[in-house]
Amino acid sequence: MKVKIYDRIKVRTIEYFNNVQMNLSYDAIASAFSFDFYFDPENEDHAELACVSHFHEAIIEHEGQQLLQGFILSQKFTDSSTKKLSQFSGYSKSGVLEDCQIPPELYPLQYNGLSLKQIAIKLLKPFGLDVKIDPEVESKMNIAYSETTVEPTTTIKEYLTSLAAQRNIIISHDEYGNLLFTKVNTKKLPIFHVDEGLIGYEMSLTFGGQPMHSHITVMKQADSESSNAGEYTIRNPFVPVAHTYRPKVIVQSSGTDNDTKEAAENALAAELKSIVLTISIDRWEIDGKFIRPNSIISVLNKELYIYKRTKFFIESISYEGDSEGQRATLTCVLPCCYDGSTPVNIFVDAHENSGITNNG
């Protein structure tokens, strides 16, 4: 792995560092990274690339592939009787949208008659960031909102995410730090298959029931320009009504009554992210290819209560590397959390051929 740092004078490359950590996330506005570096204060190159408070631009590459482009945000230097490595960390260029509110020069905070595409371009322009749109969601991005407002204390990320969620659009980012509006394609083939007992793998499955509700109802009140109100209720197949009644009500703040169904589907998908498959492996590559989020794997592992081969979507990956080797931790969820497909309870009658009887 290489780290290239542009200090506004020239690009300086770091090839010798330790304790590198990088977290690539699909359903996130930015990815994060950190590494330890041997800093020599008498070395001019070191002094230039490590300038504190300069927010230098950084590019992370692996085997010639660009993985991330962002900014160095933090440095930590230590002086002791034994030489210690200095610590550097940062995130993707689009990460600034997590930390900043809409600048006053873009007021008033009311964007009536604008589409999500127009709003995004307008809000990102002061930061020098580009908006990328997947053709799959282009039509939704061009639908105008009759009325939409935002509070001054709301971050740009929070505002854009709330608008996108109501139309079942995912906000992500690319390896160049651009903001990406997209939709998952889970019909692609799994990049690898995982079974129980594989050497070099450790797996765990967590089912978090507390965030889940049996029924999710989205309500939209009629606005000043339209008398159309909306209401839609969706069922969660992972919460059996016969045993547990757990209703939830959400008020739709933007969009039309036509968006109400999608808002309910998106709310259910968000709850199903509490079903998490975690896989730890001793490598960054499979069959010579770097493992990235936004990929499909298939899993069969009775130890995890997965009795039938099931597809999972890689939502994020945490990479670690040091002198002892490379490690990666994959965080996976069900594809229905992202692709808009109808959720199916993978645990119901999952062991019907195993000889086990489930009376629950």
N, C-alpha and C positions, 0 to 999 in steps of 0.2 A: 504494500500500500504506500502511496505517496500523498503528501500534503503540499499543495502549491499555495503560497501566500503572496498576494499582490499588495504591496505597500504603497501603491500610487507612484512608485518610481520604477520598479521592475518586479518581475515574478521570481520569487525565491522558493526553491524546492527543499522540503525536508524529507529525507528518506530514512533517517535513523532516529526512531523514537520508540517509546514503550507504552504499555498499558493503554492501547488505543481502544476506544469505545465509540460505537456509532449506533444510533437507533433510527432505522428507516421505517416510516409509518405511512400507510396508504391513506387511512381516514384521518389525516391530520394536515394542518396548514403548513407544517414545517417538520424537518427531521433534525436531530441533535447529534453532536459529536464532541469528543474530548480526547486528548492525548497528553502524554508526558514527554518532555523534550529536554535534552541536555543543553542548557543555556550558558554560553560563555560570554560574559559581559564585555570582554576585550575583543570579541569577534564582531566586526562591523556588520556583517550580514545578519548575525543573530540579533544585534541591537536594533537593526532596521525592521526586521520581520516581527519582533516581539514588542514593538512600541505600545506601551500601555495607553489606553484611552483613544487609540486611533481606529478601532473597529475595522481592522484590515479584512479584505475579502479573501476567502479561502476556498480552494477546490480540492476535493478528496477523490483520488483515483485508485483503482485496483486493477492490475493487469491491463492497463491501458483504457479501462472503462471509467467514465466519470460517474460517480455515485452521488455527489452532493456538492452544491455551490452555495456558500453562505458567508457569514461574518464571524470573526473571532470576537467574542463578547467579554470573556473573562480570562485573566491570567493570575497565577499564584506563584510567587517566587519565595524560596526558602534558603536561609543561610544557616548552616550548622557546622559542627566539627567534621562531619562527613558530607561530601557533595551529594545533594539531592536534586532530582529532576524537577523542572518547573512544569506547571500544569496549565494547559490551554483548553478552552472550551468555547462552543458557539452553536449556531443553528443555521438553517437554510435562510436565504435572503427574505423569503416570505414570512419568516418568523416575526418580523417587526409588527405584522398585523395582529399578533396575539397581545402585544404589549401597548399598542397605541389606540387612542380614540380618533374619531374623525376630526381632522384639523379645522380650526375656526374658519379658514378661508373657503371651506366647502359648505358653510352654513347658508341657508337654514337647513335644519335636519329633517326635511320633508321631501320625499322624492316621488311625488305623485306623477303617474303617467310614464314612468321610466321602467324599462325591463331590467331583469337581473344583470344582464350583460352590460347595459348602459351604466347601472349603478356601480358595478364592480370596476369597470374601466375608470369611471370618475373618481372613485375612492382610492384606487391604486396609483393613479398618475403622479401625485406628489411624492411617492416613494420610489418612482422609477421602476415599478414592477409591471410585467406583462400579464395579461389574462389569456389563458389557453382554454379552448372549449372543445370537448369531445363531440364529434358529429352526432353521436347518439342523443345528446341533450341540447343540441343547438336550437331546436324549435321551442323547447321550454324556456331556454335562456332569453328568447326574444319576445316572450309574452309580457306585456306591460302590467304593472300593478296600478290599480286605480287610486290606491292610497296606501302609503307606507311611511312611517316615521320612526325615529330612533332617538333614544335618550343620549345626552351629551357624555355620560359616563360609560356607555356601552363601547366595547372595543370593536374595531372593524371586523375582526374575526367573528365575534359573537353576532353581529348584525348580519353579515353575509351568510353565516351558517344557518341562522334562523330562517332567512328567506329561501335558501336552497333546500332546507329540510322539508319545507311545506310543498315543494314540488319534486321531492324524492331525488334530488340532485346531490351528488357527493362532491365535497370540496377537498381536493388533494393538492399536490405540488409535484413538479418534475425535478430532475437532477440539476437543472439550471437555476432553480429558485423561483420559477414562475408559478403563479397560482393556476391550478387546473380544476375546471368544472367537468365532471365525468360521470360515468355509469359503469358498473362492473360487468365484465363478460365472464360468467362462470361456466360457460359451455366448453371452454377450452380444455384440453386434456391435462390430467394431473402431471406435474413435473416429476413426481416420484411417489411411490407407494410405501406406506409405513405399516409394519406389523409388530406385534408384541415380541419382546425378547431380542430386538436387533442390537448388535454390539455397537457401542458408541452413541446410543440414543437413550434418553430418559424422557418419559412422557407423563403428563398428568391431565386429568379432566376435572373441571370445576363447574358445577351447576349451581348458580346463585338464584335462589327463588325469591328473595325479598324484593328485588326491583321489578318483578313480574306481576302482571295483573291479568285476570281472567277476561275482562272486557275493557277495551279502550274506546272511549267516545270523544270525538273531536267536534266541537261546536264553533260555528262562525256566526257572529251577529251581522245583521244587515248594516251596511255602511251608508254614508250620506248620499252617495251617488247611485246606490243600487238597493233595492228592497229584498234582494235575495239573501236569505240566511241559509246556513248549511249545517248538517249534522250527519255523522257517520260513525257506526260502531263496528269494531273488528274484534274477533275472538282470538285468544292466544291458545293454541293447541297444547302448549306445555303446562297449562294450568287447568286441570279437570274441574269443570263446574260442579260435577256431582259431589266433589269433596271440598272444594274451596271456591268461595265467591270473593273476588278481589277487583272491584271496578275502579276505573280511573277516568277522569274527565280533563280534557285539554281544550283551551280556548285558542282558536286560530286567529292570529293578530293581523295577517296580511293575506293577499290573494283573494280568489273568488270562491264561491261555493263549489266550483268544479275541482278545486284543489283540496277539498276537505277529505276525500277518500285517500288521496295520496299522502296527506298529512297523517292520517290514522295508520296507514301502512308503514310509514317511516317511523312513527312512534313505537309500533310493535317491533320493527326491526331493531330499533335501539335497545329495547328491553332484552331481546334475544342475544345481545352481545354479552350477557352475563353467563352464557354457556361458552366456556373458554377451554380450548385445547392448547396446552403448552408443550413444546418439543424442544429439548436441548440436544444439540449435536456437537461433535468435535471437529467441525469443518465449516468453511464458508461456501464451499462449492459442492455440487453433485454432478458427476459425470463431466467435470471440467467447466461447468457453468455456474456463475455466481448466483446464489439463491436470493431472490428479491421478493418483497411484498407484492400483492396483486397477482398471486399465483394460486393454483389449485393443487392440493395433495389429496390422496385417498388413504384412509386409516381403517385398520381392522385390529382391534385390541380388546379382548374380553375382560382383561384386567381393569379397563377403563369403562366398562359397561357399554362398549361399542361392539355388539355381537355381529353386526353386518357391516361390510365394507361401506364406508361413508365418506363423501367428499367434504373437505374443509377448505376454507379460504384463508390464505396467509394475510393477516391484517397488518402485522408489523414484525420486524426482526431486530433483535439487539445483537450486535457483533462485538466480540472482545478478542483482543490479540496481544500477546506478549512474547517473551523469549521462549516460553514453554509451548506455544502453539496457538491455534485459533479455535474459537468457540462461537456458537450462534444459538440464540434462543428464539424460537418461532412462536408467535402468539396467533392462534387461529380461531376462527368462528365459523358458524354455518353460512353457506353461500346466501341463504335467504335474507341475511342481515344486510346484504348489499345489492342483490340483483333484482329485487322486487318480486321474486317468486313466492308462491303460497307456502308458508311454513308447514312442515310435516314433522310431527313428534318422532324423532329417531329412536326414542327409548320405549315407545309403546310396542309391545309384542316383539321387542328386538331379539329376545332369546327364545322365540317360539320353537326353534329347532334344537335348542340346547338341552331339552329335557327338564328345564326349570319351569315351575309354575309361579306366575305372579298374580296374586289376588288383590294387589293394591289398586 
